[in-house]
Amino acid sequence: MTHSDPIADYLTRIRNAQQAGHRMVEIPLSGMKKKITEILYDHGYIFRYKIEPDNGPQGTIKIALKYDQKSKEPAIKALGRISKPGLRKYSGVEGIPRVINGLGLCLVSTSKGVMTDKEARRHNLGGELICYVY
């Protein structure tokens, strides 16, 4: 059974690169992954990223991972998929989880695009719970 889950693949590539202590990770581009990457960047979980449109059939995102200068710990402590292709998880605005009391992020795919749990609550939108990060 090979269910392809590009978002799970994206999260796994970041986790694996961090565990191996890599500075950079390359991930095939998609609209959803681009948006997730922008959110991770805006919230300080990654150092920077670059979209390379001509790499591969759909382009690539190059992500520079962020580590603590002293402890060398990765900025992302945990990254996990919530909704999976075989089992989608949707939530109304009141059911969107708070990740570590609001210290982490839950990314939600809403009718207005992918956003953090805080933005979704502010816009009073529910949607598909994509992943969490802290």
C-alpha positions as CSV (number, residue, x, y, z in Angstrom):
1,M,0.0,0.0,0.0
2,T,1.6,3.2,-1.1
3,H,-0.5,6.2,-0.2
4,S,1.4,9.2,-1.2
5,D,1.1,11.9,1.3
6,P,3.2,14.9,0.1
7,I,2.7,16.8,3.3
8,A,3.8,13.9,5.5
9,D,6.8,13.6,3.2
10,Y,7.6,17.3,3.6
11,L,7.5,17.0,7.4
12,T,9.6,13.9,7.5
13,R,12.3,15.4,5.2
14,I,12.6,18.4,7.7
15,R,12.7,16.0,10.7
16,N,15.3,13.8,9.1
17,A,17.5,16.7,8.0
18,Q,17.4,18.1,11.5
19,Q,18.3,14.8,13.1
20,A,21.2,14.5,10.7
21,G,22.2,18.0,11.6
22,H,21.9,19.2,8.0
23,R,21.7,23.0,7.2
24,M,19.6,22.6,4.1
25,V,16.8,20.4,3.0
26,E,15.2,20.3,-0.5
27,I,11.6,19.5,-1.0
28,P,9.4,19.2,-4.1
29,L,7.3,22.3,-4.5
30,S,3.5,22.5,-4.1
31,G,1.2,25.4,-3.2
32,M,0.4,23.9,0.2
33,K,4.0,23.2,1.0
34,K,5.0,26.8,-0.1
35,K,2.4,28.2,2.3
36,I,3.5,25.9,5.2
37,T,7.1,27.0,4.6
38,E,6.1,30.7,4.7
39,I,4.3,30.1,8.0
40,L,7.3,28.2,9.5
41,Y,9.5,31.1,8.3
42,D,7.2,33.9,9.6
43,H,7.1,32.2,13.1
44,G,10.9,31.7,13.3
45,Y,11.0,27.9,12.9
46,I,13.3,28.0,9.8
47,F,16.2,30.3,8.9
48,R,15.2,31.0,5.4
49,Y,13.9,29.4,2.2
50,K,14.1,29.8,-1.5
51,I,11.7,28.6,-4.2
52,E,13.5,27.1,-7.2
53,P,10.7,26.9,-9.9
54,D,12.8,25.2,-12.5
55,N,14.1,22.2,-10.5
56,G,12.2,19.0,-11.3
57,P,8.7,18.8,-12.7
58,Q,7.1,21.2,-10.2
59,G,10.1,23.0,-8.7
60,T,11.7,22.7,-5.3
61,I,11.7,24.6,-2.0
62,K,15.2,24.9,-0.5
63,I,14.9,25.3,3.3
64,A,17.7,26.5,5.5
65,L,17.1,24.9,8.9
66,K,17.5,26.9,12.1
67,Y,19.5,25.7,15.1
68,D,20.2,27.3,18.5
69,Q,23.6,28.9,18.4
70,K,24.8,27.5,21.8
71,S,22.9,24.2,22.3
72,K,22.8,23.3,18.5
73,E,19.2,22.2,19.2
74,P,16.9,22.5,16.2
75,A,14.4,25.4,16.3
76,I,11.7,22.8,15.5
77,K,11.3,20.5,18.5
78,A,8.4,18.5,17.0
79,L,6.6,18.4,13.7
80,G,3.7,16.0,13.1
81,R,0.9,15.3,10.7
82,I,-2.6,15.5,12.0
83,S,-4.9,14.9,9.1
84,K,-3.8,12.0,6.8
85,P,-5.1,11.0,3.4
86,G,-6.7,7.9,4.8
87,L,-8.1,9.7,7.8
88,R,-8.9,13.3,7.3
89,K,-9.3,15.4,10.5
90,Y,-11.5,18.5,10.2
91,S,-12.5,20.9,13.0
92,G,-14.8,23.7,13.5
93,V,-13.2,26.9,14.9
94,E,-14.0,25.9,18.5
95,G,-12.3,22.5,18.1
96,I,-9.0,23.7,16.7
97,P,-6.4,22.4,19.2
98,R,-4.0,24.7,21.0
99,V,-0.5,23.3,20.7
100,I,1.3,23.5,24.1
101,N,-1.1,26.2,25.3
102,G,-0.6,28.3,22.2
103,L,3.2,28.1,22.2
104,G,3.2,25.9,19.2
105,L,1.3,26.1,16.0
106,C,-1.4,24.0,14.4
107,L,-1.7,24.6,10.7
108,V,-5.3,24.6,9.4
109,S,-6.3,24.4,5.7
110,T,-9.4,26.7,5.6
111,S,-11.6,28.1,2.8
112,K,-9.3,31.1,2.9
113,G,-6.1,29.1,2.6
114,V,-3.6,27.6,5.0
115,M,-3.1,29.5,8.2
116,T,-2.2,29.1,11.8
117,D,-4.7,28.1,14.5
118,K,-4.6,31.7,15.9
119,E,-5.4,33.2,12.5
120,A,-8.2,30.6,11.9
121,R,-9.7,31.5,15.3
122,R,-9.4,35.3,14.5
123,H,-11.2,34.8,11.1
124,N,-13.6,32.4,12.8
125,L,-12.8,29.6,10.4
126,G,-12.5,25.9,10.8
127,G,-11.0,23.5,8.3
128,E,-8.7,20.5,7.9
129,L,-6.0,20.2,10.6
130,I,-2.8,19.7,8.6
131,C,0.0,19.5,11.1
132,Y,1.4,20.8,14.3
133,V,4.8,22.3,15.1
134,Y,6.7,23.5,18.2
